[in-house]
Amino acid sequence: MNKREFIKLAGLAGIAALANPGTGWAAAPAADNKSLLALKAPFTLPALPYATDALEPNIDKMTMEIHHGKHHAAYVTNLNNATKEGAFAGLSLGEILSKVTANDAAVRNNAGGHYNHSLFWTLLSGTKSAPADALKQAISTAFGSQEAMQTKFADAAKGVFGSGWAWLIVKKGGGLAITSTPNQDNPLMTNLAKEPGTPILGLDVWEHAYYLKYQNKRPDYITAFWNVVNWNTVNELYAEALKK
């Protein structure tokens, strides 16, 4: 896929989203899973919690504009259409994710796409931050060091075949683990995830997340990601996950 083809596809995704006036825009996404998972239809596109150029030079402005305003918007539109009636009508986003199966392709792809991106935006920041002591200790216990965790996380992201996500999760017992999911799946999809858990850090490795700047150099994008991780949000998500 070249740059022109990428932009063309992104434009088509945006047209699909904008064709439905019910997509809507909400306030900036909440930096907690509880609020995000409680959302019900009509689902709306959350505003970014920063300017589209705030992550430069690590993630470029055009990619952010297309990724958020076109791709994420399309997931919102399609999720609303897929849940108008049937078994998922009226359910919260969390309930949808926990119930979805391999037989529910439209709901699976678009509920996952909406949740994953809504969380992802809050995990990025142009302001430097660091893991809090509690998270730092948990990382050390699980992986030996933060550097070792980042290496394992990067390996998981590089190892995704095609499109998908890499995740740092809190497991049921409170420990940390790194996993990956295909396409728009996530660890909250208990009927689908190879390692279920509560996401506290995620990285989108679909080409639309990095192709304009990095082309086929996914490892360079993954390296740059660490420069814009919002550890303040990760700290909050970790503390929240331990309360479950």
Secondary structure, DSSP 8 states (H G I E B T S, - for coil): --HHHHHHHHHHHHHHHHT-TTS-EESS--SSHHHHHT-BSS--EE--SS-TTTTTTTS-HHHHHHIIIIIIHHHHHHHHHHTSSSTTTT-BHHHHHHH--TT-HHHHHHHHHHHHHHHHHHTB-SS-----HHHHHHHHHHHSSHHHHHHHHHHHHHT--SSEEEEEEE-TTS-EEEEEEETT--TT-TTT-SS--EEEEEEE-SGGGTHHHHTT-HHHHHHHHTTSB-HHHHHHHHHHHHT-
